[in-house]
Each structure stands twice: as structure tokens, then as C-alpha cells.
């Protein structure tokens, strides 16, 4: 078979995916997107965490990097309570292990920030390969990778220490491998897809459920062999067993995860459900410095009611569409539904709908939660752009496409809505008549759809640099505080200190109160919560350390004396 024949974008995915050019372009995409994540996402905030949860992931990754699943129980745990961190029965993050396992090798090298950048780049590369599996020419597939990696919320929220980037990468890997398994009847690719879903199970369960359903759908529609089914779901069984073992080793019960234990101890409102949480048998702890966060969880949960679900769904859908460099690109995602029979589109659609529905059961919806939903939406947009450029043979679809384009342009260029709606009504009427009579479409109508979609894509490309440039000014308002705290820790490193911290609950929440290696290889300095006269109790446990007190509001440090008296 000639190289030219292999490079024909209209050939099945197995031929397109195996070409050296596709793999070379995918590597270029990976490098470019990873560099963008580093320069545009990590560098402006000095690779510091963006939200408090990231400190917990870094604690977990550092623990794994040193060969442990958790750290020993603490003698005075109340001094070390921090957001999303358990202090009993072990000192550890509350999260599932998948994301921290991915970060751990880079944490061991002293560069944990490398993983989010590489994972972000790999997500963009997999979107490119998914586009090629659809038969799209490489420029259209590359457009999808660019739309993913040059999204303002994407660059800001995806390359972080949170688990969203890792789970998105696992899901996209499952998408590409599932499509390959169906088209090639490859049990190896089926096993790879199952392994990706299994890793998602170790990272974010909602993503794993959504991708598991998508994988089953693709296998059912594609009539995968029983061997492929076995190979795909064997890793899931193994992952479930590993998760139970991890639970047993960390919480003492194979049925109870660290997340569940943290919810019982501190935040019963931080979980799936609607309305007020039923009273607990044991009242949860409410440390003063965490009360603001815990109260916020409870307020959100109480106000999140089932009758309001349609409203919440619309608000979240609007936030999701905002990930696009140009909101009007959602038109292409809707058009991508015409290719729903193709495995990559079927997987993306099932993944998107299932994950969106599952996340509606949870009251919290910060911007990073939509990162995983944006990836399948981009795959649908690639399918839609390819369908429009290739040409639609159904008059009604063509009329709907042109109508949607005109409506999209009215948002892009602020065209008056009245003439746009009049043209849409006219085209829709003509399309309906044409569909009923089934004549051959005029060539100019097909050209309008083709070049109209390309024009929309070009308009989006022109917006991409501006969207990325805006990221630098959209950093967390707490970045300066965290940078000062990091500098203070470096300054105190030679002093072998025990640093007590006090401040308002809002300020305490944003400070990294976690201690990497605590109880095994104590950090410098050890950071603890100021509990007033009780500080002497902790100082007595570390007689060789100099007790200091940081007032985070005034940003002053004072010595407390050998016994932490004041």
C-alpha cells in the first residue's frame, strides 16, 4: 500500500493513525500545548497551587514518591488540620490515588509542575488523533487541538495539580483506543481502553462511570467480540480491587474511602445530593480556621434543590460553552451529531452527556469541573467542522447548518438579530421544501455551508491568542499571599523552626498548612495552626525546634520562647 494511500484522510482510522505524519504532528501538538501550559498557565503563578485542594494533592504525591501510602498518625492532630487533609487515623489527603500517582515521579524529581503540563499537551494530541480517526484532514484535526489548548478557562484551570487534567487524559485515551479497538477488532486496544477507564476510576469516579458507559456503548454499536469485552473490563476489576486495598490501608476499611471519612469528620455537605444534609450520628468537627469553608459547603448544599435542576443545568451549560475561544463554535459541536454513528463521536457524546448529568448531582460547580466536559465537546466540534467542509447531502441539514451559522455570526460580529432571524426563517423554509421534494442541492448552497463553517473556525483562531493572553491577568487573588508564605518557609528553613500560624479564616484557608513528610522526615519548618495557650503542648513534642508565631493578617513573625509561652 502506497504512502499516499495511507495518508488519504478519508481512509479508516487504522490507516490514518499509523502514518508517521500523524504521529509526528501529534508529538508537535503535545510539545506546543505542554509549552503553552507551562508558559501561560504555570509560569505566571510560579507553579504555585491555584486552589487549596492542590496542596492536598501535592502532599499525597510527595508521600507516594517516598514509597508510602500515608503518613503516621499524629500525637496532636488538631494542630495540623487543613482543608482536604485527614489527620486521623493517618495523615493524608482525602483524594483517590490516581492523580497523585501520576504526579509522584515528577515530585520525586523536584518538578511536580511537569505532569500537568505534559498531561495538558497529551490531551491536545489525543484530540488531534481523534479527529484523524474521524477522517478529518490534519488541519481540521489540528484546529480541534488548538481549540482545546488555547481556551482561556482551559489554560487557567486544566494544567493544575487538581485531578481534572489527569482524568481528562485518561478519558481521551479511552476514546481513541476504543475507536481503534472497534475498527481494527483489536483486543489489545480494547485492553488499553479499559486500562484508561480503570485509571480514571482511581482518579475521578464520575469520569470513570461516564467513560465506562461510553465504552460499553461503542462496543455494543460496533459489535465488539466477547474477547474485546473481557480484555476491556479486566482492568476495571483490577482497579476496583486496588481501590479497595488502598482504602483498607489508609482508612482501615476497604469499603470506606478517605473522601467518605473526611466527609464524616468535617464536611457531610460536601458530596452528591440535594437540599440539607440529614443530621449525623456524630457531629462533624468545625475547626475555627476551616469553619468558613465548611459553612460555605453547607450553604451551597442547602440551596441546591431538585426543582431548580433545570436552571442549574442551563447555568452550567453556559459556563461550559464559555470554554470555547469563540462561543459560537458550539454550532459546530451540535453539527457533529450528524456523525454520531462514528465511534469517536459516539464515545464523546456518551461521555459528555453522562458526565454532565452525573455532575448535576453535586452542588459545587467551579470552572475547573467543566474541563472534563470540554474535551468531548471539542471532539464533537471537529466532527461538525469536518462534516460541513466535506458537504452535507441532506437539504434539511444544510439549511439548519446555514441558519445556525448566521445565528452564530450575529453573536460574533454583533449583527442585528432581526435580519439574521429573517434569513434563518427563509433558509429553513427553503430547506424544508427542498427536503420534501428531494431535488439536488444547488452548488452554491453547499459552498455557503463549507466556507461559512471555515469562516467560523478562522474567526475562532483569530480569538485564540487573545484568550491565552488574558490568562496572565486572571490569576488567583491569593497567589501573592502564597508566594510570600513560600518565601518565608525558605527563609526559616535553616532555623529549624516550629511555625504557628494565625489569621482570619479566609486567609488561613488560602495558606498551605500541609507538612510534607510529617512524622517521617519532618519538613523545615513544621507548620501548625495556632491554638493559643495550647501551643506549649506541641512545642514540648519538638523541644529542639524554635517556636515562632506568624500573624498572617499583619504578616509579622515573633518568637514564642522555648516553651511557646506568650
N, C-alpha and C positions, 0 to 999 in steps of 0.2 A: 504494500500500500504506500503510495507516494506521500511525501511530507505535505504537499499541497492539499491532498485529500484529507489528511488528518487535521489540518488547520482550518478546514471549512467549518464555520461557526454553526452550520445547520446540521452537522453530524451529531449523533447521540453523545451524551456527556462522557462516556468512557473514552471516546476518541479525543474529544477536546481536552479532557482533564489530563490525559497522558502526554500531551505535547510539551516539549521543552519550553516553548514560548509562554504558554500559560503559567507554568510553574515559575519561570523566570520573572514574569510580570507580578505574580503573586508575592514573590520574595521582595521585589522592589516596593510593592504596596505595603508589605509588612514593615519594611525598614522605614519608609516615609511616614506611615501612620504612627509607628513607635517613636520616631523622632519628634513628630508633632505633639504626641502625648507628653514627651519629656520637656520639650521647649515651651509648648503652650499650656500644658497642664501642671506638671510637677515643678518645673523651674520657678515660675512666678511665686509659688508658695514655699520655695526652698525644700521641697519634698516633705513638708510637714503635713500631718493629717488635716483633712478638711472638716470632718465632723468627729465628735467624741468617740463614736464606735470604732474608728480606725485605730485608736490607741489600744483597744482590747484585741483587735486582730494582730497588731504588732507584738503584743505580749504573747499571744498564742503562737505566732510564727517563731519568735525567739525561743520559746520553750521547746517547740518541736525541733528547731535547729540544734539544740543541745541534747537531743535524744530523750526527752521526757514528754509525757502526755499532759502533765500538770505539775504544779509546784506544791511543796508540802503545806499542810495546814499551819496556820499562824497562831501564835500564842495569844496575841491581842488583835483579833481580826478587824475590830471596829475602827482601828486607826488606818486601815488600808482599803476601806470600802470606796469603790469608784464606779462610775457608770459602766454598765455592761460587763462587770467583772465580779466573779464569785470569790468570796474569801473563806467560805466553808462549804463542803467538807475539805476542799482543796482550793488553792489559789490559782485561778484560771479564768479565761474568757468564757462567756456563756455560749459561744457560737459553735456550729458544727465545724469539723476539722478541715474540710476541703480547701477553702481559700487559704488558710494558714499553711497547709501542706505545700501549696504552690509557691507561697512567698518564702517559706523556710530556707530553701537553698540559697536564695539571694540575701536573706537575712544573715546567714552564716558567712557570706562574703562581705557583709557590711554595707550592702546596697539593696535593701528591700524594695526601693522605688523602681528597680529594674523590671520586676514582674508586672506591675500594672501597665507599664509602657509596652512591654513585649506582648502582653495579652491583648491590649488595645490594637496593636498592629496586626496580630494574628486574626482578630475578629474582622478587620477590614479585608485581609487577604482571603478569608473564607467567604466573605460576601462576594468578592470578585469571582472566586471559583464556583460559587452557587450560580452566579449569573452566566458563567460559561456552561454550566450544566443545563441551563435553560436554553442553550443555543444562541444566546446573545453574542454579538460581536464584542471583541475585547474592549473597545471604547465605552460601550454601554455598561458592561460589567464593571469597568473601572469607575464609571460615574457613580455606581452604587457604592463602591468602596469609598469614594470621595464624599458622598452624601453622608455616610456613616461617620467618617473620621473628621469631617470639617463642620460638624454640628456644634454650636456654642454650648448647649447643655451637655452634649456628649463629651467634648474635650474637658469640660469642667467637672463632670460627675462620674465618668466611666473610668478613666485611669486614676483610681484612688486605691487605698488599701481595703476598701469595702469589698464584699464578695460579688457584687453585681458584674464586674468585668470578667471574673473567673467563670461564673455560671453562664454568662452570655457566650463566652468562648466554648464552653462545653456543649451548649445547645447548638451553636453553629456547626461545631464539629459533627454532632449527631445528624444535623440536617444534610450536610454534604455527604457523609458516609452512608446515611440511609438511602439517599437518592442513588448513590453508586451501587449499593447492595441490590436494590430492586432492578436497576437497569442491567447490571452485569451478572445477576444471580450469584453474588459473591458472599459466601459465608464469612469470610474474613472481614469484609466491610461491614457486614451485619454485626459481627462481634465488636468492631470498632465503634459503631453507632451505639451499641448497648453499653460499652465502656464509658462513652461520653455522658450518657444519661445517668449511669451509675455514679460518675464523678459529680454530676450535678446534684445527685441525691445526698452526697457528702458535703455539699456546699449550700444549696438553697432548695429545700424540698418542693416549694411551689414550682420552681423551674423544672425539677425532675418529673413531677406529675404531669405538667403540661407537655414536656418533650416525650415522656413515655406514651401519652395518648397520641401525640403526633406520629411517633414511630410506629405504633400499632396501626394507625390509620393508613400510613404509607405502605406498610407491609400487607394489610388487607386488600387495599386497592390494587397494589402491584402483584398480588398473589405470590408472595414470597414463600419459599419452600419451608417445610417444617424444620429443616436443618438450620435455616437462617433464623427462624423464631427461637430455636434453642440457643444458638450462638449469641443472639442479641440479648436474651433475658438472663442468661447465666451470670454476666457481670452484675446485673441488678440484684440478684440473690446474694452474690458475694458482698456487694456494697452494703446491703441491709444487715448482713451478719457482722461486717466490720463496724457498722454504726452501733449495733447493739453491744459489741465488745468495747467500743470506745466509751459508751455510756456507762457500762459496768465498771470500767477502770477509773472513771472520773467522778461519777455521781454515786456509785455504789449500787445502781440498779440498771439492768440492761434495758428496761422499759422507759426510763426517765432520762431525757437529755438535759444538758446543762442549761439550755434555754428554758425548759419547763421548771427546773429547780430555781433559776433566777426569778422567774415569774412568781413562783410560790413565795420566795423570800422577800421580794421587793415590789414587783410590778405586775400584779394579776391582770391589770387593764391593758397591758402591752401584749396583745395577742388577737387571734381571729375572734369575731363575734360582733354583736350589735347591742347597743344600749348598756346600761350599768352592769357591772360585774357582780354576780351573786356573792354574798358575804363569805369570807374564807373561815375555815375552822381555826386556823392560826393567823392572827393579824400580821400582815407583812411589815417588815422593818421600814422605817421612814427616817433615815439619817438626815440631819439638818441640811447638809451640803448637797444632797440629792433630791430634796423634797420638791424643789421647783420642777425638775424633770418628771418625777413621778406624778405630781399633781397635773402636769400637762398631759401625760398619758391618760389620766383618768378623765379630764375634761373632754379630750377628744373622743374617748370611747363612749362617754355618756351621751354626747351629741351625735353619735354615729348611729342612726336609726334605720331600720329596714325600709320603711315607707319612703325615705329620702334617697334610696339607692339609685334611681334613675338620674337624679340631679348629680350625685357624686360621680356616676359613670360619665356623664357629659363633661363635667369639670376635668376629670382625669383624661378623657379622650382629647380634650382641648390641649392639656399640658403635654400629651404625647405627640400630637401634631406639631407642637412648638419645637420639637427636637429637629425637625427638618430645617435646613438652611433657608428654605423658602417654603412657607406653609402650604402654598398652592400645590406642592409636589404630592400632596395626599391624593390628588386626582389620579396620578399615575399608579398609586397603590391600589385604588379602587379599580382601575382598569386592569391591574394584574390579576383580578379574579377570573378573567376570561381564560387564564392559563391554569386554573385550579386543578386540572387533571394531571399536570406535570408534578412529579414527586417533590422537587424543591418548594414549589408554590403550595402544594397540599400540606407539607410539613410546616412551612412558615405560617400558613393561615391557621392551622390547628393549634400550633404553639402560641400564636398571638391571642387568639380568642380564649383559649383555656387559661393562659396566664393572666390575661386581663380580668377574666371572671373570678379566678382564684384570689387575686389581689384585692378585689372588691370586698372580700370578707374581712379585710384588715383595715382598721380605721386610719392608720397612718399612710400618707401618700407623698413623701418628699420627692423632689425631682429625680433623685437617683433611682427610685423604684421603677421609673419608666425606661431606664436604659435597656433592660432586657426586652421590653416590648418594641423598642425602636428598631432593633436589628431585623426581626421578621418583617416589619413594616417596610424597611428599605429593600429587602428581597422582593416583596410584592411590587414596589415601585420599579425595580429593574425589569421585572416581568412585564409590567404595564408599558414601560417605555419601549421595550423590545417588540411587544405586540403592536404598538402604534406605528413604529418605524417599519416593521415588516408589512403592515397593511392588514386591515380587517375586512373579511369577506361578507360580513352581515351588515346590511344597511342600518338597522336599528342601533347596532353597537357603534357604528361610525357616527351616526347623528348624536348619540349620547356622549361620545368622546369629544366631539367638536363643541357641544353645549357645555360640557364640564370645563373644557379649556377656556372658553370665553368667560365663564364664571370665575375661573382661577385668575385669568388676566385682569379681571375687574378688581381683584384684591392686590395683584402685583403692581399695577400701574394706576390704581385708583380711578379706573374708568367708571363713568356714571352707570349706576346699576340699571337704570331704565332701558337704555338702548341695548345693553348686554342681555337683559331678560327678554326683550323683544326678539333679538336674534336667536336666542336659545329656543324660544317658543316656535319660531319659524322653522329652525333646523329640526327640532323634534317632530314637528308636524310632517315635514318633508320626509324625514327618516321613517316615520310610521307608515306613510303612504308607500314609500319605496319598499319597505319590508313586506307589506301586504301584496304588492304587485310583483315583487321579486325581479325587477329589471337589473341589468348590470349597472353597477355604480359608475358615475362619471369619474374620469381620471382625476379631475381637479379636486373632487371631494376627498379622495384618498390622499392626495398631496397635502391638502389642508390638515388632515389628521397627523400625517407624518411630520411635516415641518412645524406644525403647531406644538407637537409634543417636544420636538427637538428645541424649539424656541424656549419652551418652559424649562427644559433642562439647562440650556445656556444661561437663562436668567438666574437659575439657582446657582450655577457655577460662579457667576459674577458676584453673588452674595457671599459665597463661602469664605473668601479671605477676610471680609469684614466681620463675619460671625466669629471666626477664630481670634481676630484681633481684639474683640470685645471681651475675651476670656480674662485677659490680664487685669482688667478693671473690675472683675466680678469675683474676687477672692473673698474668702470668709472674713467677716469683720474681726474675728478672733485671731487671725494669722499673726498680727503684731504681738499680741499677748503671748502666744505660744512660742514665737521666736525669742522673745525676751526670757521666757522661762527656760528654753533650751540653752540659751547663752548663760543663764545663771547656774544651771546644773554643771555646765562645763567649767565655769569659774570656781564652783565649790568642789569639783572633783578631787583636787589634791588635799582638801581639808578634812576628808574622812568624816563627813557631817551627817547628822540626822536632822532633816529639814521638815519642820512642822509648817503647814500652810493653813491660813485662814483667809476668809473673804466672803463676799456676798454669794448666795447660792448660784446665781447666774455666772459669776466669774469663776467660782470653784468648778463648775460643770465643764468649763472650757479648758481647764488646765489638765495636763497629762499627769494624773496622780498614780499611774501604774508604775510598778517597780519590776523591771526585767530581771529574772533570775532570783527573786526574793526568796530567802531561806536556803538557797543552794550556793549561789555566787552573788552575794549582795551587791547591788549597784552603788555607784558613787554619784551623788549622795543618796541615801534612803529617803524617800518622800513619804510623809504621813500627814493625816488630817489632824489639825489642831483641835484637841478636846479639852482645852483649858487646864485645870489643875491635874487632870489625869495624864498629861504629857509626861510627868515624872515616872509614871508606871512603865511607859515604853522606853524612856531613857535608861531606866535601870536594866532593861534587857540588852541594851547596847552601851555598856559602860565605857567602851573605848572610842565612842563617837562623840563629836561635839554637837550638842543640841542647838539648833537655830530656829528662829521663827520668821516666816515670810508673811507679811501683811500684803495680800495680793491687791487690795484696793489702793493703798498708799505706795505700794511697791518698795517697802523697806524691809531690811533683814536685820534682826537683832539676836545677840547671843542670849541664851536662857540660863547659862551657868551649868555646872557639871551634872546637876540633878533636875534640870529643866524647870527649876523654880523661877518665879517671876514676881 
